[in-house]
């Protein structure tokens, strides 16, 4: 998947979520940013659980519920949610990534 295709999906998903959670439900922009950031924390927790399960560091009852593609699915959820937070905050993701990559390239290890 190309970045532009992913960002188009994020634009569409943002509209769907705004229709469901925003309009008529007193969800202003600040509340939406806060809600999506809290959601991001939830998704990171689910990714952590999937990684623990991948290495069998979960109790049996949790391992039985895990899917084989759990890590991949949860990682995708984190990426999508991060992009939704960025969209909510009017962040140009491509620009932010370019700037960060340039800073990383300057690091000395």
Sine and cosine of phi, psi and omega as CSV:
sin_phi,cos_phi,sin_psi,cos_psi,sin_omega,cos_omega
0.00,0.00,0.71,-0.71,0.04,-1.00
-1.00,0.10,0.41,-0.91,-0.03,-1.00
-0.85,0.52,-0.69,0.73,-0.01,-1.00
-0.89,0.47,-0.62,0.78,0.04,-1.00
-0.90,0.43,-0.67,0.74,0.04,-1.00
-0.89,0.45,-0.71,0.71,0.00,-1.00
-0.92,0.39,-0.53,0.85,0.11,-0.99
-0.90,0.43,-0.67,0.74,0.07,-1.00
-0.86,0.50,-0.69,0.72,0.00,-1.00
-0.88,0.48,-0.67,0.75,0.05,-1.00
-0.86,0.51,-0.71,0.71,0.00,-1.00
-0.92,0.40,-0.68,0.73,-0.02,-1.00
-0.91,0.42,-0.61,0.79,0.05,-1.00
-0.85,0.53,-0.69,0.73,0.02,-1.00
-0.91,0.42,-0.68,0.73,0.02,-1.00
-0.88,0.48,-0.72,0.69,-0.01,-1.00
-0.92,0.38,-0.60,0.80,0.04,-1.00
-0.90,0.43,-0.65,0.76,0.04,-1.00
-0.89,0.46,-0.66,0.75,-0.07,-1.00
-0.98,0.22,-0.70,0.72,-0.13,-0.99
-0.96,-0.28,-0.39,0.92,-0.17,-0.99
-1.00,-0.03,-0.88,0.47,-0.15,-0.99
-0.91,0.42,0.80,-0.60,0.07,-1.00
0.97,0.25,0.09,1.00,-0.04,-1.00
-0.84,-0.54,0.45,0.89,0.01,-1.00
0.72,0.69,0.71,0.71,0.04,-1.00
-0.97,-0.26,1.00,0.01,0.04,-1.00
-0.97,0.22,0.06,-1.00,-0.10,-1.00
-0.87,0.50,-0.68,0.73,-0.01,-1.00
-0.88,0.47,-0.67,0.74,0.03,-1.00
-0.91,0.41,-0.60,0.80,0.01,-1.00
-0.90,0.43,-0.68,0.73,0.03,-1.00
-0.88,0.48,-0.72,0.69,0.01,-1.00
-0.88,0.48,-0.72,0.69,-0.02,-1.00
-0.88,0.47,-0.67,0.74,-0.01,-1.00
-0.94,0.34,-0.55,0.84,0.05,-1.00
-0.93,0.37,-0.66,0.76,0.08,-1.00
-0.89,0.45,-0.66,0.75,0.05,-1.00
-0.87,0.50,-0.62,0.79,0.04,-1.00
-0.86,0.50,-0.68,0.73,0.04,-1.00
-0.87,0.50,-0.67,0.75,0.05,-1.00
-0.87,0.49,-0.71,0.70,-0.03,-1.00
-0.91,0.40,-0.62,0.79,0.05,-1.00
-0.90,0.45,-0.64,0.76,0.06,-1.00
-0.87,0.49,-0.66,0.75,0.02,-1.00
-0.92,0.39,-0.60,0.80,0.08,-1.00
-0.89,0.46,-0.70,0.72,0.03,-1.00
-0.86,0.50,-0.69,0.73,0.04,-1.00
-0.88,0.48,-0.65,0.76,0.00,-1.00
-0.92,0.40,-0.62,0.78,0.04,-1.00
-0.91,0.41,-0.70,0.71,0.05,-1.00
-0.85,0.52,-0.69,0.73,0.00,-1.00
-0.91,0.41,-0.63,0.78,0.01,-1.00
-0.82,0.57,-0.61,0.79,0.00,-1.00
-0.99,-0.13,0.22,0.98,0.02,-1.00
0.86,0.51,0.57,0.82,0.07,-1.00
-0.98,-0.17,0.60,0.80,0.05,-1.00
-0.78,-0.63,0.38,-0.92,0.05,-1.00
-0.94,0.35,0.35,-0.94,-0.11,-0.99
-0.81,0.58,-0.66,0.75,-0.04,-1.00
-0.89,0.46,-0.56,0.83,0.06,-1.00
-0.97,0.24,-0.61,0.79,0.00,-1.00
-0.89,0.46,-0.58,0.82,-0.01,-1.00
-0.91,0.42,-0.44,0.90,-0.02,-1.00
-1.00,0.03,-0.19,0.98,-0.10,-0.99
-0.97,0.23,0.57,-0.82,0.05,-1.00
-0.99,-0.14,0.43,-0.90,0.00,-1.00
-0.90,0.44,-0.55,0.84,-0.01,-1.00
-0.99,-0.13,0.40,0.91,-0.08,-1.00
-0.86,0.52,-0.70,0.71,-0.01,-1.00
-0.89,0.46,-0.72,0.69,0.00,-1.00
-0.88,0.48,-0.70,0.71,-0.01,-1.00
-0.90,0.43,-0.69,0.73,-0.03,-1.00
-0.94,0.33,-0.59,0.81,0.07,-1.00
-0.89,0.46,-0.67,0.74,0.05,-1.00
-0.89,0.46,-0.65,0.76,0.05,-1.00
-0.87,0.49,-0.66,0.75,0.01,-1.00
-0.89,0.45,-0.73,0.69,-0.01,-1.00
-0.87,0.49,-0.73,0.68,0.00,-1.00
-0.88,0.47,-0.69,0.72,-0.03,-1.00
-0.92,0.38,-0.63,0.78,0.08,-1.00
-0.86,0.52,-0.70,0.72,-0.01,-1.00
-0.92,0.39,-0.55,0.84,0.08,-1.00
-0.93,0.37,-0.61,0.79,0.09,-1.00
-0.89,0.46,-0.72,0.69,0.02,-1.00
-0.86,0.51,-0.69,0.72,0.03,-1.00
-0.87,0.50,-0.69,0.72,0.00,-1.00
-0.88,0.47,-0.50,0.86,-0.06,-1.00
-0.99,-0.17,0.18,0.98,0.02,-1.00
0.84,0.55,0.64,0.77,0.02,-1.00
-1.00,-0.02,0.76,-0.65,0.10,-1.00
-0.98,0.19,0.98,-0.17,-0.11,-0.99
-0.89,0.46,-0.67,0.74,0.00,-1.00
-0.87,0.49,-0.71,0.70,0.01,-1.00
-0.90,0.44,-0.72,0.70,0.00,-1.00
-0.87,0.50,-0.67,0.74,0.02,-1.00
-0.91,0.41,-0.69,0.73,0.03,-1.00
-0.86,0.52,-0.72,0.70,-0.01,-1.00
-0.89,0.46,-0.69,0.72,-0.02,-1.00
-0.92,0.39,-0.66,0.75,0.01,-1.00
-0.88,0.48,-0.66,0.75,0.04,-1.00
-0.89,0.46,-0.65,0.76,0.05,-1.00
-0.90,0.43,-0.66,0.75,0.00,-1.00
-0.91,0.42,-0.64,0.77,0.01,-1.00
-0.88,0.48,-0.45,0.89,-0.02,-1.00
-0.99,0.15,-0.20,0.98,-0.02,-1.00
-0.92,0.39,0.57,-0.82,0.06,-1.00
-0.94,-0.34,0.81,-0.59,-0.02,-1.00
-0.94,-0.35,0.00,0.00,0.00,0.00
